[in-house]
Each structure stands twice: as structure tokens, then as C-alpha cells.
Amino acid sequence: MISFNNLFGSSLQPSLKFYRKCLTNNPYFALTMHSVTKPLGTAMMVKRARLKPHATDMKRNPQVHELYELVYRLPENLSWLLAPPEVPKRPTSKKKKQKDEIVTSNSFGVILEWEGVVVDDDDPDLEPRVWYVLSLEEGKSFPPDALLKKIEGMRTDQAISEVLCWSEDPAEIQRLAAHKEVIYQTLRGGYYQLRSGVLDFLNTLVGLDIPIAIATPHSRKSLEEGIKTVGLQGYFDAIIALEDFCLGKPDGEMFEVAAEQLGLEPDVCVVFGNSNLTTESAHNAGMRCVAVAGRHPAYELQAANHVVRWLDQLSIVDLQRLANGEVIGRRGRESDMDMEIVIEE
């Protein structure tokens, strides 16, 4: 039982004696005060006093009035005894808090390459075959391996005019580039398959209002058809295709255009690609790059700021850290990365 000495101190002892006297002499004055000593760790719980004075007693008996003022002039450290209980506020939902902490504190954007990142691109011989068919149908010399490596990722018209030197006529260059695109789509077959983890990753970005751009060095028509085929309409805030930039890789213009369409500065954008050429282009644009290991061994992609096997291996927190320029781990699931290295050996 907690004594009144402990609650009010020794300086109030005369008042407490007077208080007990009033309690016994006033039939109309009901005072109930219960002290409960229930241990909660090291804390003690005390119920607050409930006073029920009769209105006329305060006029008839001045002692009652003095007692009333005494009780309601509690020390500040005991004022909680008479304070109404607080109603706890409902906590902010986890998703809302995560969005506020990540997005509003530092806005950033994501730029995804289409082939090899969003959809599978597991045929390393597709581009050489396209160039081979084009050279046969146009009566041109098939480019050697060194030139094929050099034009990888370039715009077709840029490769034809600057590297292969097949023509200097702008109209002829455009005709050859259009012919090459038709051959590419024919050999590609129009079949697209989403890579593992893509849908979960995109849903997370959309749920947090993080801007997303999709980019490809191929035509807008083929890209939009591919997006429709895999059911990703409405996911992307910007679609960057061949018609939107002049210089292909290793120039970073494609990614610069993507950042501009997202309304963001390049240094807060993170590019996702599947080759060292993409990493070079992203860095040339002033952006950071995450390499998504497809047919490449992970150890060949260490020029990137981060390497993952699947998109959903990278958390949003780590993604923000990358956008902030921080260094995070080099790999996603170690078992996946090591397995790829062993196969290549």
C-alpha cells in the first residue's frame, strides 16, 4: 500500500490530518482513493483520486472548500493523477512510412534496358546472325569479329556509316537500318519472356512512386509491341527507343534522354543493364549502373557499381544508397554468382 506520506511529502502532514477529519465528519462528502501496488517491472500503478463533493457542502462547510482546493493543487509531478487518459494515435502504416523515408527524402529514378534485364536475351549470336543476313541480302561484306564487337550497342545507322562504311548517302543509310530492324524482329520471332523477379521489382517501384524508364536501341514499335506482349503497359513513365537519340553506346545519350524525360538529374538515376558496354554508357552519362548477370559470368561485370542475378535481389534501401553514391556489396545471392563462375570455368 502506498502511503500519503510518500505521495505528498512530509510538508503536507497537517493538511492530511485535516483531510481525514473532514472525511469522517462529512456524510455528504464521498472521497474514494485506491492505491494499488501491482508490480510492472520496477514501476507501480496508482489510480487517480475521484472526488464527489456535494455542491451545497462547499458553502456550508469552509473546511470542505479548503480540502477541495488542496487536492486540486497537486504538485506538477503528480498532476497526471487527475489528467484524463491519453488515447494513443494510430501508427503510420509500414508502407507509408517506407515511402516517406525513401522517396521524399531523396528522389531518384530507375532506367531499365529492355533486352537482358526485363526480358530474356540469352542468344549471344542473334546480332551477328542479323548482320550476316543483312550483308547477304544487300551484297555487302560480312563484318569481321573485331568490327562486330565495336558496333555492339551502337545505333544501326551510326554503325553503317561510321564503322562499316557501307554508304555515305543518308537515305541509303536509313534504308539499310530499317532493313536490319526487320531482319532482327524476324529472327527474334516476337517472343518475349519476363526474367525472374522483374514483376515483383516493378511493383515495388510503382508502389513507392519511383520513376521508371525503359530503354532500347531498337525501334519504338518493336519495344511497344514487346511491352504489350508481356503485359507491362502502364509500368513505365518514359519509353526511350531508337528514334529518341542520335548516338548509341558507349555514348550515354540514350540514358541522358531517359533522365530528361523522367524530369531528373543524371546523378540521381540508376541504370540497369547486362553488359560492360551498358556500364560504360551509364558512367559516361554520369549515372550509376547495376549489372544484371544474364549470359555473362558475374566476374566479367565488375565494372558496374553493383552486380545481381535477378532484379528482386536488390532492395529499395540499397537502391537509394546507390543513387546517393554509396558503395554496397558487389553481389546478390552468393550461391547464384558462384554457380555461374563455376559453369564458365
C-alpha positions in Angstrom: 0.0 0.0 0.0 1.4 3.4 -0.9 1.1 5.9 2.0 0.1 9.5 1.6 3.5 10.4 3.1 5.1 9.1 0.0 2.7 10.9 -2.3 2.6 14.3 -0.9 5.7 14.6 1.3 6.1 15.5 5.0 5.3 19.2 4.4 1.6 18.4 3.9 1.1 16.3 7.0 -1.1 18.9 8.8 -3.3 19.1 5.8 -3.7 15.4 5.6 -4.8 15.2 9.2 -7.4 17.8 8.4 -8.3 15.8 5.4 -9.1 12.7 7.5 -11.1 14.8 9.9 -13.3 16.1 7.0 -13.8 12.6 5.7 -15.2 11.3 9.0 -17.3 14.5 9.8 -19.0 15.0 6.4 -21.6 12.4 5.4 -22.2 14.2 2.1 -18.6 14.2 1.1 -17.5 11.0 -0.6 -13.9 10.6 -1.4 -12.5 7.4 -2.8 -8.9 6.9 -3.4 -7.5 3.5 -4.1 -3.8 2.7 -4.2 -2.8 -0.4 -5.9 0.7 -1.9 -5.7 0.9 -4.0 -8.7 4.4 -4.6 -9.9 5.0 -3.9 -13.6 8.8 -4.4 -13.9 10.0 -1.8 -11.4 7.0 0.6 -11.9 4.0 0.9 -9.6 0.5 1.7 -10.8 -1.6 4.3 -8.9 -5.3 5.0 -9.6 -6.2 8.6 -9.6 -8.5 10.2 -7.0 -12.2 10.6 -7.7 -13.8 13.5 -5.8 -17.6 13.7 -5.3 -18.4 16.8 -3.3 -22.0 17.9 -2.8 -22.4 21.4 -4.2 -24.0 22.8 -1.0 -21.3 21.4 1.2 -18.7 23.8 -0.1 -20.9 26.7 1.0 -21.9 25.3 4.4 -18.6 23.9 5.4 -15.5 26.0 4.6 -13.3 23.1 5.6 -14.6 21.1 2.6 -13.8 24.0 0.3 -10.2 24.2 1.6 -9.8 20.5 1.1 -11.1 20.7 -2.4 -8.5 23.4 -3.3 -5.8 21.4 -1.6 -6.4 18.2 -3.7 -6.6 20.2 -7.0 -3.3 22.0 -6.2 -1.2 18.8 -6.6 2.5 19.2 -7.3 3.3 19.2 -11.0 5.0 15.8 -10.8 1.6 14.3 -9.6 -0.7 16.2 -11.9 -1.1 13.1 -14.0 -3.3 11.6 -11.3 -6.1 13.9 -12.3 -5.3 14.2 -16.0 -7.6 12.3 -18.5 -6.1 9.2 -20.0 -4.4 9.8 -23.4 -5.7 7.9 -26.4 -2.8 6.5 -28.4 -2.5 7.6 -32.0 -2.7 5.0 -34.7 0.9 4.4 -36.0 1.6 5.2 -39.6 1.5 2.1 -41.8 4.7 0.4 -42.7 4.3 1.0 -46.4 3.5 4.7 -45.9 6.5 5.2 -43.6 8.8 3.4 -46.0 7.6 5.6 -48.9 8.1 8.8 -46.9 11.6 7.8 -45.7 12.8 6.7 -49.0 11.1 8.7 -51.8 10.5 12.1 -50.3 13.9 12.3 -48.6 15.8 11.8 -51.8 14.1 11.3 -55.1 15.7 9.1 -57.6 14.8 7.2 -60.8 15.4 3.8 -62.4 16.3 3.2 -66.1 16.0 -0.3 -67.3 17.3 -1.8 -70.5 14.8 -3.9 -72.3 16.7 -6.9 -73.6 18.6 -8.9 -71.0 17.2 -7.0 -68.0 13.4 -7.0 -68.3 13.1 -9.8 -70.9 15.4 -12.7 -71.6 18.3 -12.1 -74.1 20.1 -15.4 -74.0 21.1 -15.7 -77.6 24.6 -14.2 -78.0 24.6 -15.0 -81.7 21.4 -13.1 -82.6 23.1 -9.8 -83.5 25.9 -11.5 -85.6 23.2 -13.5 -87.4 21.2 -10.4 -88.2 24.3 -8.6 -89.6 25.1 -11.8 -91.6 21.7 -12.0 -93.2 21.7 -8.2 -93.9 25.1 -8.5 -95.6 23.9 -11.4 -97.8 20.7 -9.6 -98.9 22.4 -6.3 -99.5 25.5 -7.8 -101.2 27.9 -6.3 -98.5 30.9 -7.8 -96.9 30.2 -9.5 -93.6 32.0 -7.6 -90.9 34.8 -9.4 -89.0 34.6 -10.2 -85.3 36.6 -7.1 -84.3 34.1 -4.8 -86.1 31.1 -6.7 -84.7 32.5 -6.1 -81.3 33.0 -2.5 -82.0 29.4 -1.8 -83.2 27.8 -3.7 -80.4 25.2 -1.4 -78.8 25.5 1.3 -81.5 22.7 2.7 -83.4 22.4 0.8 -86.7 22.7 3.9 -88.9 25.8 5.0 -86.9 27.4 1.6 -87.3 26.7 1.5 -91.0 28.1 5.0 -91.8 30.9 5.3 -89.3 32.3 1.8 -88.7 31.2 -0.4 -91.6 31.3 2.4 -94.1 28.7 0.8 -96.3 27.3 4.1 -97.5 27.5 7.8 -97.2 24.1 8.6 -98.6 21.7 9.5 -95.7 18.7 8.0 -97.4 20.5 4.7 -98.2 21.8 4.5 -94.6 18.3 4.8 -93.3 17.0 2.2 -95.7 19.7 -0.2 -94.6 19.0 0.5 -91.0 15.3 -0.2 -91.5 16.0 -3.4 -93.3 18.3 -4.5 -90.5 15.4 -3.9 -88.0 13.0 -6.0 -90.0 15.5 -8.9 -90.1 16.1 -8.5 -86.3 12.4 -8.8 -85.5 12.0 -11.7 -87.9 14.9 -13.7 -86.3 13.8 -12.6 -82.8 10.4 -14.2 -83.5 8.4 -11.6 -81.5 8.6 -13.9 -78.4 9.4 -12.3 -75.1 9.7 -13.8 -71.7 10.0 -11.8 -68.5 13.1 -12.5 -66.4 12.7 -13.8 -62.9 12.0 -11.2 -60.3 11.1 -8.4 -62.8 7.4 -8.2 -61.9 8.0 -8.0 -58.1 10.7 -5.4 -58.6 8.5 -3.2 -60.8 5.5 -3.5 -58.5 7.7 -2.3 -55.6 8.9 0.7 -57.6 5.4 1.6 -58.7 4.1 1.3 -55.1 6.7 3.7 -53.9 6.2 6.2 -56.8 9.8 5.8 -58.0 10.0 6.9 -61.7 10.9 4.2 -64.2 12.2 4.4 -67.7 12.6 1.6 -70.2 15.3 2.0 -73.0 16.3 0.0 -76.1 18.5 0.7 -79.2 15.7 -0.8 -81.3 12.6 0.8 -82.8 9.7 2.2 -80.7 7.3 0.0 -82.5 9.1 -3.2 -81.6 9.6 -2.1 -78.0 5.9 -1.2 -77.5 4.8 -4.5 -79.0 7.1 -6.3 -76.6 5.8 -4.4 -73.6 2.2 -5.3 -74.7 3.2 -9.0 -75.2 4.5 -9.4 -71.6 1.7 -7.2 -70.1 3.7 -4.3 -68.8 1.6 -1.5 -70.2 1.4 1.4 -67.7 4.5 0.5 -65.7 6.9 2.9 -67.4 7.0 6.7 -67.0 9.2 7.1 -70.1 9.9 4.9 -73.1 13.2 5.5 -74.9 13.7 3.9 -78.3 15.9 4.3 -81.4 14.0 7.4 -82.6 14.8 9.3 -79.4 18.6 9.6 -79.5 21.4 10.1 -82.1 24.4 8.4 -80.6 24.5 4.8 -79.4 26.8 3.1 -76.9 29.3 3.7 -75.5 27.9 7.3 -75.6 25.4 7.9 -72.8 22.9 9.9 -74.8 20.2 7.2 -74.5 20.3 7.3 -70.7 20.6 11.1 -70.7 17.3 11.3 -72.7 15.7 8.9 -70.3 16.7 11.0 -67.3 15.4 14.2 -69.0 12.0 12.6 -69.7 11.8 11.5 -66.1 12.5 15.0 -65.0 15.6 14.0 -63.0 19.2 14.9 -62.9 21.5 12.2 -64.3 23.4 11.8 -60.9 20.2 10.5 -59.2 19.4 7.9 -61.8 20.4 4.2 -61.6 20.8 2.2 -64.9 20.2 -1.5 -65.1 22.0 -3.3 -67.9 23.5 -6.6 -68.8 26.9 -5.7 -70.3 30.1 -3.8 -69.6 29.2 -1.6 -72.6 26.0 -0.5 -70.8 28.1 0.2 -67.7 30.4 2.4 -69.7 27.5 4.3 -71.3 25.8 4.8 -67.9 29.1 6.2 -66.4 29.6 8.4 -69.4 26.1 9.8 -68.7 27.1 10.5 -65.1 24.9 7.7 -63.7 25.5 4.6 -61.6 24.9 1.2 -63.1 23.7 -2.2 -61.8 24.7 -5.1 -64.0 22.1 -7.9 -64.3 24.1 -11.1 -65.0 22.4 -13.0 -67.8 24.6 -15.0 -70.1 27.7 -13.2 -68.7 29.6 -14.5 -65.7 29.3 -12.2 -62.8 33.1 -11.7 -62.5 33.1 -10.1 -66.1 30.7 -7.4 -64.9 32.7 -5.9 -62.0 33.0 -2.5 -63.8 29.4 -1.9 -62.6 28.6 -0.4 -59.3 26.7 -3.5 -58.3 26.0 -6.9 -59.7 22.9 -9.1 -59.3 21.5 -12.2 -60.9 17.8 -11.1 -60.6 16.3 -7.7 -60.2 14.5 -8.5 -56.9 17.8 -9.3 -55.2 18.4 -5.5 -54.8 16.4 -3.9 -52.0 14.9 -0.4 -52.3 17.1 0.8 -49.5 20.3 -0.4 -51.3 19.0 1.2 -54.5 18.7 4.5 -52.7 22.2 4.1 -51.3 23.5 3.5 -54.8 21.7 6.7 -56.0 23.4 8.5 -53.2 26.8 7.4 -54.3 27.4 4.9 -51.6 29.1 1.6 -52.1 27.2 -1.6 -51.3 28.1 -5.3 -51.7 29.3 -6.5 -55.0 26.8 -9.4 -55.4 23.3 -10.6 -54.8 22.9 -14.2 -53.7 26.4 -15.5 -53.5 25.3 -19.0 -54.5 23.9 -17.8 -57.8 27.0 -15.8 -58.6 29.4 -18.6 -57.7 27.5 -21.1 -59.6 27.8 -19.0 -62.8 31.5 -18.7 -62.3 32.0 -22.5 -61.9 30.0 -23.2 -65.0 32.1 -20.8 -67.0 35.3 -22.5 -65.8 
